[in-house]
């Protein structure tokens, strides 16, 4: 998930290329620590297929006995299993049969193949704002119905509604959000080294040296997945260049050859240019996928492969696959400030209907509800943008702290930059920004060459 993968308050309708940055309260991230349905006013009658079930939270769902619904998403492992729990409850309440369809990145290409073959899924979970816009431009996406929109109005801040809208029409329901500005650390490693969570980039680098001196490689980087490198860049860039420049670069209103990009890459090179600070060195990082980058930080007793790993709140799903416990063995601190303020980048996964059916619309309504969010939150490794969700639904203080900060931001939120770009630039393995930043990890001294490649790829993608 890159959210699955960041805030300027913006009123009005969502437009292509709009950017958001989450100005979430850093204090809330010191982590160690009546929805209305679309009822028809008729009395429920068990003998009719039009019967609606209504929960205590107010979400109303139609009976869908015998209806088959397919949902496509790129989620795997524990993330997929947790989502299936949400789908199972939907089946129980409606009588429908829901099938999870594993998709591949980039999901827009996967969906294009399915649609060309005449077998699109009913609903797709799209991990990029740009993917929603592409689905609308290709006339694949169907507008959200009144019941889903009612749930969004009741449960979501306007910024999250706008993120799922294109030219004033609501298409996406953001089911899952992510705070992508966290560094997870192995508390035993930090204690043994006498290290404390840093708050600035300068201190982050000195902390890495301290951990290295204790005999543990300090930083794990999942460089085999290019999206993790875009998150590294975005956090450094947002904090160093500031929100205005971030918005401009996200829309390609300034070029990637801009001096601000040079500054951010030069800052990143202070870490990437020291292979001894990275688990497995440069080659090892480029062969390490994101899940392994997390698990290798929290396995191995007193000598794990790394002492800390950067990524979003969803890393807790992977931590749960080890014997480490979030809140004791594994804690998180906000991404260190490079400039005046620490960054907070957010991402999210939105449900979009690809078929104009009763079942697809009912599923969108369900995913926008507090009931669905509560099930997912209880499983861990999940943060909901649903402001009506009781924070007690989250399994530990770390998750609660992350969720509270996200909700407290309200409309003061900024979205993952690469997820706003055309998918050919910001969301395709082996191409565009993902590939260019992997090449930069290989050779972090080539800042100018990296900028040139990023600009050429961005120009081609935004032109198309």
N, C-alpha and C positions, 0 to 999 in steps of 0.2 A: 504494500500500500504506500502511496505517495502523498496521502492526504495530510493518499491518499495525499505535505506538504505543504500569519503575516498580515498604521491604520489611518487611513484618512477617512473622516466621516463624509459620506457623499450621499446627498439626497437625490431622489429622482429615479428614473428608469435605468436598468442595466444596459450598458452598451458594449459592443465588442471591444476588447482590449482594456476594459476598466480594471483598475488595480486597487487593491486594498492592503493596508498594513495594520496589524493588530498592535495597538498601543496598550497592551495588557499590563496591569500593575505588576511590577517586578516583585513587590513584597508578597503578593499572593502566590508567587512561584518559588518562595523559599521552601523548596520541597524537601523535606525530610519529614517533614511534617505532612378554567373550564373550557377545555377545548371544545369548540363546537363542531358537530358533524354536519353532514349534509342531509339531515333527515327530511322525509317528505311529509311529516305531520300525521302520518297514518299510524294506527295502532298495530303493533307487531302481531302477525298471524302466523303461527308455526307451520301451517299447512301450505303456505304460499312461498314460491321461490323468491319473492320480493321482500321477504322478512329481513329486517336488519337487527343485528345484535349491537347493543350499546353497552360500553364499559362504564365503570365508575368515573373515569376521566372524561367521558363524553364522546369518545370516538365511536362512530356508527359505521358498521360494515354490513354489506348485503350478504345474503346467502348465495353461495356460488357452487352448490353441490354439482359435482360432475365436471366442473370447469378445470382445465389444465392450463397452468401458467408457467412460463419459463423466465428465469431471471439470470442475466449474464453479468459476471464480474471477474476481475483479475485476481481476486482474493484466493489464497491457498491456506493450507494448514489450519492453525488455531483460529485465524481471522475468518476463514470460510466456515469453520465449525460453529463459531459464535453467531455468525449471520444466519446460518441454517436454523438455529434455535428460534430466532425471530420469525423465520418463515414457517416453522412448525406451529407456532402459536397462531399465526394467520390462518393456516389450514384448519386448525381446531375451531376457530371462530367462524369461518366462512364455509367450510366443507369443500374448498377448492384443493387441488393437488398442485403443489409448487415444486418445480425442478430447478436446482441450481446448475447453471451452465458455465463451466470454467472457461474463461476467456484469456487471450494472450495480449500482451502489449505489442503495438499500440492497439487499444481496444476499438478505435474507430476503424482501423483496417479489418479487424476481426469481424466487426458488425457489418462492414461493407460486403464481405464475403458471404455472410449469412443472409443478408438482404438480397444480394444478387442471386443466391440460390433459392430464394423464395421461402426461407425459413428463419425470419428474424425472431429473436426472443421477444416476449411481451414487454419486458422492462430491462434496462441496462443500467448498471451503476457506473457512472462516468467520473473519473478522477481528476478531470481538468475542466476549467471554465471554457477553455478553447474547444474541448471535445463537445461540450453542450452546444456551443455556437456552430460547430461543424455539423452536428446532427440536425440542427435546425436549418442550416443553409442547404443541406442535402435533402431536406423535406422528409427526414426519417422520424423526427421527434413529433410527438403529439402533445398539445397543450394540456396542462394539468386541469382536472375538473374542479367544480365548485367545492366538493367535499375536501379534497386535498388542500385547496387554497384556504379554506376555512381553518384547517388544522395549522397551516403555516402562519396565518394571521394571529391565531391564538397563542402559538408556541414559539415563534421565531422572531428575532430582531429583524428589522427591515433589511440590514445588510445581507443576511443570509437568504432572504427572499429575492433580493436583487441579483445575487450571484447566480440564481437559478432561472433568471428571466432574460429574455432576448427581445429587444425592441418593445418592451412593455408587456410582453406575454409570458406568463409563468409556465415553464417547462420542467425545471428540476426541483427535486425535494432533497435538500442536503441532510442525509441521514447521519453521516459520520463526519466529524471534524477532527482536526489534529493541531496540536501546538508543536510546531517543528523547530522550536528554539530551546532545546533541552540537551544537556550533557549528562548522561547516566554514568555513575561511577561506582566502583567496587569499594565499599566502605572499609573492608579489611586491608586492601591495598593502600588506601589513603591513610588509615590509622598507622599501619606499619611504617609508612614513609614519613609520617608526621606532617602530611599535607592537609590543607583545608580547601574547600571549594573556592575557586577564584571568581572575581567579579569583572575583571578587565582582561583584554587580550594579552597584554604584557604579563599579567599575573598567571594567565593560563599557560603561556609558554614556560614561565619559570616553574610552575607546578609540574609541568611535563618533565622538566629537567630533574626536579626533586624525585619524582617517581622513578625515572630512569636510573638515577643514582642508587635507588633502593633495590634494584635488580629486576624490576618489572618494566616491560615496554609500556609507555604511558597511554598511547592512543590507538584505538581500533578504527579502521576506515573500510567501509564496504564498497570499495571502488569498482567491483565487478558490476554493480548496479549504478549506472551513470546518474540516476536521479539523486542519489545521496550527495554527489559532488555538487549538483546544482543547489542543494540545500545549504551546503557549506558556503558556497559563493554568495547566495542571497542573504544569509545572516550577516556575513562580513560586510557586504555592500550596503544593506539597509542601515546598519549601525554607523558605518563610516561615511557614506555619501548622503544619507538622509532620505526621508520619505519622498520629497519632490523629485529627486534624481531617480529614485527607485521607480516611481510612477512613469517617468519618462522612458526609462530603459525598458520597462515591461511592455510599453506600447511601441517600442522601437522609434520613439520620438527623438531620441539621441542614439548615436551609433555606439557599437561595442568597442570602437576605437577611442572613445571618450577617455580623457585622463582619469575620470572617476573609476572606470573599469580597471585601468592600469594599477591604480592604488589598491583596489580590492584584491587583484590577483597577486600583487607584490606582497600584500599582507598574508594571504593564504600560503604563499611560497615560504614564509617564515616557518611554517609547519611542514608542508609537503616537501620542502627542500632538505629536510633532515630525516632521511629514511630510518635512522636509529630510534626515532621517536614514534615510529609507526609499526604496528604489529606486522611482522613478515616483511618489513621494508616496502619499497614501492611495488615490487613484483608481487609480493604477498597480498598487498591491499587490492591490487587490480584483479586478483583471483578470488577475492573474498566477497561473497554475496552478503547483502544486508543482514539476513537472519544470523548467519555465522559471525558477522562482525559483533553482534550483540551477545550471542551465547558464549563466544570465546572470552568475553570480558568477565563472565560470571561463572566460569568453570575452571578447575585446576587448583582449587584450594588457595594456598598463599602465593602461588606463582601462576596466575592466569596469563593468557597471551597478551592481555592489555589491562590497563587500570581504569580506562574510561572510554566511552563511545558516544559520539554525537548522533542524535536523531530524535524524532518526535515521541509523543506519549505512547504511541503504538508499539514502541520497543518493549513495553512491559509484557506484551504477549509472548515475545521471544524469551524474555527473562523468566517467564513462568515455565518455560520448557527446561529450565535448569533447576537446581536445588536452592538457588538464591531466592530470598524473599524480598519483595519490593517494600521499602520502608525501613528495612533493617540491613540486609546484605547489599541491597541496591537502592541508591537514592539518586536524585537528580538536582542539578542546579541550572539556572538560566544561562543561555549562551552568553559568554562574556562580552561586555561592551568594548567595541573597537573604537567607536567615536564617543559622543557625549552620552548616549543612551544605549542600553542593551536592546537588541532587536527581539521582536516576537513575530515569527512568520507562521501563518496558518494555511492549512489546506483542507480539502474535504472531498467526499464522494457523494454524488447526487444521483438519485433515482430518476430516470427519464422513461416515459412510456414510448414504446416504438409501435405499439398496436393500439388502435382506438377501441378498446374493449372494456367491458364492465370490470373484468378481473384486473386488468392493468391499472385502471383508475382506483380500484379498491386497494390495491397494494400500495400505490403512492400515498393514499390517505392513511393507511396503516403505518407506513414508514415515517410519516410526518407526526405521528401521535406520540404522546408521552408514554403510553403503554409499551410500544415497540422500543422506545429509547431505554426504558427501565430494564427490559430483558437484556439488551445488549450491554448496558452499563454494568450490570451485575456480573457479567462474564469476564470483565477486565479487559485491558488493552483497547478501550473504546472511550471516546469523548463525544458527547452529543452537543450540537449547537442549540438544542431544545431548552429554552430558558424556563419552561414549566417543570422540568424534571427535578425531583427532589435529590439533592446532592447525596443523601443517604443511600441512594441506589448504587453508588460507586463502592468498590470493595475495600479501599484503603485510603489513608490520608493523602498519599501522593496523588492518586487519581482525582480525589476530591479537590485538592489544591489546584491542579491543572484545569479542571472543569470550572471551578469558581472563577478563575482568572479569565477564562474564555468568555463566560457568560457576562461577567462584570464589564467586559470591554464593550458590550452592546454593539452599537453601530461603529464604534471606533476600531474597526478591524482592518489589515492588508494581506491579500492572498498571495500564495506561492507564485513567484514570477514565472517560472518555467511552465506552470500549469495554466497560465493565462496566454501563453504564446501558441502559435499554430503548432499542432502536434508534431509536424515534421521537424521542427526546431527544438521544442521543449519537452517532447514526450516520446521519442522513438529510440529504442536501444540501438547502439552502433551508429547513430547519425546525429547531426546537429549538435546542440549544446552538450548532450550526454557524452558523445564521442570526443568533442573538443576538450572538455574538462578532464576526461580520462587521459587524453594525450598530454594535457597540462600536468596531471599528476605524475606522468612518466618523466616529464622534462619541465619542472616548474621554473627554470631559468628563462624559458622562452616566453616571456610575457607578451611581447609585441607580436610574435607569431600566433599565439593563442588568440589575441584580440582580433587579428586579421581573419582567422578562420571563423571565429564566432560571428563577426560582422558579415562575412560572405554568406554564411549559412542563414543568419537571421534575415538578411536582405532578401534572399531567395524565398524564404518561407513566408515572410510578411507580404511580399509582392503577390504570391499565389493565393 
